[in-house]
Each structure stands twice: as structure tokens, then as C-alpha cells.
Amino acid sequence: MSEPESTATASAPTADDRNIAMLAHLLGIFTYFIGSLIIWLVHKDKPEKAFVSAQAKEALNFQITMLLAYFVSGLLVFVLIGFLLIFIVFIVDIVFCIVAAISVSSGNNYRYPIVIRLLQ
């Protein structure tokens, strides 16, 4: 009986899994970390949803990193460089979320290049 479980976890993600993982990345644009947090909490204990859980956790880590970058940029507004940094962080957030969504929609695992990995 352990053989079907190993083939189920090693198989490619289903279309539903890819769509939910893509949604976890795209929700970061609109809901910051809340959307990916909800998806991760729903799927983290389901071994058959390992792809969704891993991608939601990756999106959550990235959105927390972006939230910290927005906070630092907001503090730097007082020395006038923060206005430029807020714009740059916004563009980086959108671009990386779209790239991640395209990658996971193909069934590939995506790792953000600049992220603080708070959740392991």
C-alpha cells in the first residue's frame, strides 16, 4: 500500500494544483500575504497537495519580505529616497509574482531569488 503513496507524491501536479499554486502567487499582488497564508494553512497538512503547500509557503515568504521592504521604504520617505524605493518595491513585487505564476502554471517549482525564508 505504500507504493501508490510514493507514486502519488512523485507525480506531476494536477491542473487544479497548478491553478491553486498560481493563485497563491498572484494573490500577493492584491492581498499581500493574506491570500498565500490562507492557501498554505488549508493545504499544509495534506501530503497529496505538497506542490500547492510548497508554492504557497514560497509566496508567503516573498510577500512577508516585500512587506518588510515596504516598511523600510516608508521609513525612508522622511529622507526622500523612500518615494523611489516604494515604487521599485512595487514593480519588483508585481514582476516576480507574475513570473512565479507563469512558472507554476507549467508545473515547475519556483523559488524567488530575493526572499527571507521565515517559513522552512
C-alpha angles and dihedrals in degrees: 000000000000091000097071090050092055092049091047093054094042095049125098117273116267123245090258091052091050092049094049091047090049089050091052090058096042095047087064089073093059107024102028105217101341097085096048091043092056093047091048093048092050095048106029096095097044111095092197089059096053092127092053092045094049094048094045089051090049091050090047092052090049094049092049088051090050091048089055090048090052090050093051090045089050090054090049092055086087090066091043097240090092093075090062093042093052089054092047093048090049092052092045090050093052096043096048093045091053093046090049092048092051091048096050092043085066091051096255124134111244126206119189111233095219113042141122104231102218094157115054 
